[in-house]
Amino acid sequence: MRCPLVFHTLAGGHGSSHSELFVHCLNHHFRTFSVFNNHTSVPKYPSNEFEFQPQNSINYTHFSQCLQYCLHDDNFLLGSSVHTHLIKVRPNGSMSLWNKLLHFYCKYSQMQLCLQLFKEIPYRDVVSFNTIISASFRSNGSLREGIELFSKMKRENVEPNHITLSALIRACTASSASMNLAEIFHGQAIRYGFCFNRFVGSSLLDNYGKQMKLKEAKHAFDDIMEVDLVSWNILIDCFARNGCKEQAMKTFLKLRSEGVEFDSFTLASILKTCSDSRDLNRGMEIHGCVIKAGLSSETPTGNALITMYSKCEQESISAVKIFERTKAPNIISWTAIIAGFMQNGQNKEAIEFYERMIRIGMKENQFTFASILPAYSGLTRLEQGMQVHGRIIKSGFVSDILVGNALIDMYFKCGNLIEAKMIFETMEKRDVVSWTMMITGFGQHGKGKEALDILRTMSNEGFKSDDITFLGGLSACSHGGLVDEGLQIFRLMVDHHGLKPRKEHFACLIDMLGRAGRLKEAEIFIQEMGVGSEVFVWEALLGACSIHGEIELGERSAEKIMKLEPKRNQPYVLLSNIYADRGLWEDKEKVRERLGMSGLKKESGNSWIAVQRTV
């Protein structure tokens, strides 16, 4: 069966515009043959009973134009109709048409159709393989399928090009479990002579940077023949992300000395080197470059400046000014300013900005929720925190690990242990942070046994505890009076896991022994571990002496602190409290006099409660 009008049009017939005629005829042909069945499979090649039009009478350009029209106008039905015509006329010699059709199905994320078409097209070239490999990564994020396709490509003697290798390397980077595979593809790039290509080089540079292999990253950068701004930006970001501030700055200066015009992403990357108050002057100099380049109102640079000032200044005054001057603040801008307030302990201001964000209709993402939830826990506003929890459920971010961890932390700090446990148990995925928060949360509420049960379950489920997890376990034992269990955890951390104890671990262990009244044992532990020159251990011991009214050891501990750090007022206050508890008023007055003579003053305490929405 033929459709003469279709073939006349394909051959370059006159009359209506090609697109209109083609659309009309293809729809007619589609209705006639009904080759596609609900778009669930690729049409099969026709049997020999069909009579084909000679290929030299067909203008394949119109097929290509129609597929382009389908992509532009989002017309899947018409595109599948084009497929039926391609099967009928069988353009074996026009590989570009089959590739364009393959791209058409990939654009609609029809992976099953893509793979079926890929198998059935007359032959495949490097474009076919590049299209299907990239589509497989976008579809399921699995590297395995892409590697299998790459192996098939080599078996069919189709040589990869720079697009193939850069796509495979980027896929390795996206999959944290497969990052090291990029080195294999680096070898393939060297073999085929593409290691000098800027696309392949930039992909390798990004991969090595995320693996903290800075030496290899620099080598990959040096191999690029024609370095563009993208490569410079990745290298600067690579150094900045890994804490190599000076190298990042030197790279930025070299970029400028070679006359390369930087952009907002360059400045956003270099601003990452400014992460504390010591970097404020450098950050202000970069801010000057931003203004001079006319990029101060650009969103990416504005976001980076907000983050920089939030980290480098004790208050967020400059960060707020930058935010207000940003022309089009996006969700990243709002999250950056909220996170900035939280870093500086400005819970109330963070909530005000969050409520303002909601009023203008800006939708939160997982990072916004994770940033704002600690503000409610910091002010113990449980009811408002639960309202945010409701928004999280509606937004579909309840299964996100970052958000789940923030919810657990918020409920524990607001005293709702049942809800915290429920969030943990209903999480689809958990990480070490999730387990650590549960251990720490139960420990802080005096539920030492429950905390240790979670620690054991964590180990049984194959999660490896880190030093913070063990600190949570030690704290739980301290609050729960589980001294022997705490000592066992400490030995497990050092001997079995090979983790080096930090000052917090020592302080927690001494506090645990002190709370249990084993003060002499705590003092011996300080001497045996060689931490007698550290203030924190004597502070922990002095606190324990204050609990048990131990005068002699308390005096020794206080003298140690006064000698190591004379400007601390805590030893004077705790020692005077010990004397007061024992009725030694004269000794108490002497300590108070010493406090006054040293020029120090006892800090006044304060407390607060939340009444409705007012603190």
Salt bridges, closest charged atoms under 4 A:
GLU51 OE2 - ARG2 NH2 2.26
ASP73 OD1 - HIS72 ND1 2.78
ASP74 OD1 - LYS107 NZ 3.03
GLU120 OE2 - LYS44 NZ 3.15
GLU148 OE2 - ARG144 NE 3.43
GLU156 OE2 - ARG124 NH2 2.86
GLU156 OE2 - LYS152 NZ 3.45
GLU183 OE2 - LYS213 NZ 2.42
ASP206 OD2 - LYS210 NZ 3.38
ASP222 OD1 - LYS218 NZ 2.98
ASP228 OD2 - ARG198 NE 3.32
ASP237 OD2 - ARG241 NH2 2.75
ASP237 OD1 - LYS272 NZ 2.53
GLU246 OE2 - ARG282 NH2 2.70
ASP276 OD2 - LYS245 NZ 3.96
ASP276 OD2 - ARG278 NH2 3.00
ASP279 OD2 - LYS245 NZ 2.65
GLU324 OE2 - ARG356 NH1 3.01
GLU355 OE2 - ARG613 NH2 3.15
GLU364 OE2 - ARG391 NE 2.72
ASP409 OD2 - LYS413 NZ 3.36
ASP453 OD1 - ARG456 NH2 2.65
ASP467 OD2 - ARG502 NE 2.93
ASP484 OD1 - ARG518 NH1 3.71
GLU504 OE1 - ARG502 NH1 2.83
ASP511 OD2 - ARG515 NE 2.78
GLU521 OE1 - ARG518 NE 2.86
GLU523 OE1 - LYS520 NZ 3.54
GLU523 OE1 - ARG556 NH2 2.96
GLU539 OE2 - ARG568 NH1 2.41
GLU552 OE2 - ARG556 NH1 3.29
GLU559 OE2 - ARG594 NH1 3.16
GLU565 OE1 - ARG568 NE 2.77
